[in-house]
Amino acid sequence: MNNNTTFWNYLKNNPIEIPIIQRDYAQGRLGKENLRKNFLTDLKKALDTGKMMKLDFVYGSSENERLNPLDGQQRLTTLWLLHWYI
């Protein structure tokens, strides 16, 4: 099933709780400068053009009406930080 949504539409109905345990942010690792540059270029292009950017899926469980992501934590954090920065 393909359920595309925007970050804000998702947050309206689904509070998110990021677990304390989280692996390192892949784009911040040494030797991943090209990955980081390409990702930031793609984010800027999506913002400038208004075109949808696919950030893959978010997987997790729901407990007490909160999403506890197991995969996709970095994507959610990136979107939150981008909103905060803008």
C-alpha positions in Angstrom: 0.0 0.0 0.0 1.4 3.4 -1.0 0.5 6.1 1.6 2.3 9.3 0.6 1.9 12.2 2.9 3.6 15.4 4.0 5.5 15.7 7.2 3.0 18.2 8.6 -0.1 16.3 7.7 1.4 13.2 9.3 2.2 15.1 12.5 -1.3 16.5 12.9 -2.6 13.1 13.7 0.5 11.2 14.8 2.7 12.5 17.6 6.3 11.1 17.2 8.6 10.0 20.0 12.2 9.4 18.9 13.8 6.7 21.0 16.9 7.6 23.0 18.9 4.9 21.3 19.7 5.9 17.7 22.6 5.1 15.4 24.9 7.8 14.1 23.6 10.1 11.5 24.9 8.6 8.2 25.3 12.0 6.5 27.5 13.2 9.3 30.1 10.5 9.1 33.6 11.2 7.9 34.1 10.1 4.3 30.4 10.7 3.5 30.8 14.3 2.4 29.6 13.6 -1.1 26.4 11.9 0.3 25.8 14.9 2.5 26.3 17.4 -0.4 24.0 15.5 -2.7 21.3 15.2 0.0 21.4 18.9 0.8 21.3 19.8 -2.9 18.2 17.5 -3.4 16.5 19.1 -0.3 17.1 22.6 -1.6 15.9 21.7 -5.1 12.7 20.2 -3.6 12.1 23.4 -1.6 12.9 25.7 -4.5 10.7 23.9 -7.0 7.9 22.7 -4.7 8.3 19.1 -6.1 7.8 16.2 -3.8 11.0 14.5 -2.6 10.7 10.9 -1.6 12.6 10.1 1.6 11.6 6.5 1.7 9.5 4.9 4.4 9.2 5.2 8.2 8.6 2.0 10.0 7.8 1.6 13.7 5.1 0.8 16.2 2.4 2.9 17.8 2.1 3.0 21.5 -0.2 5.3 23.5 -1.1 7.1 20.3 2.5 7.9 19.6 4.7 6.6 16.7 7.9 5.0 17.9 10.0 4.8 14.8 12.4 1.8 14.4 13.5 2.9 10.9 13.2 6.4 9.5 14.3 8.3 12.6 16.9 10.2 10.7 14.4 11.2 8.0 12.0 12.5 10.6 14.8 14.3 12.4 16.0 15.9 9.1 12.5 17.2 8.3 12.1 18.6 11.8 15.5 20.3 11.7 14.7 21.7 8.2 11.4 23.2 9.5 13.1 24.6 12.5 15.9 26.2 10.4 13.4 27.7 7.9 
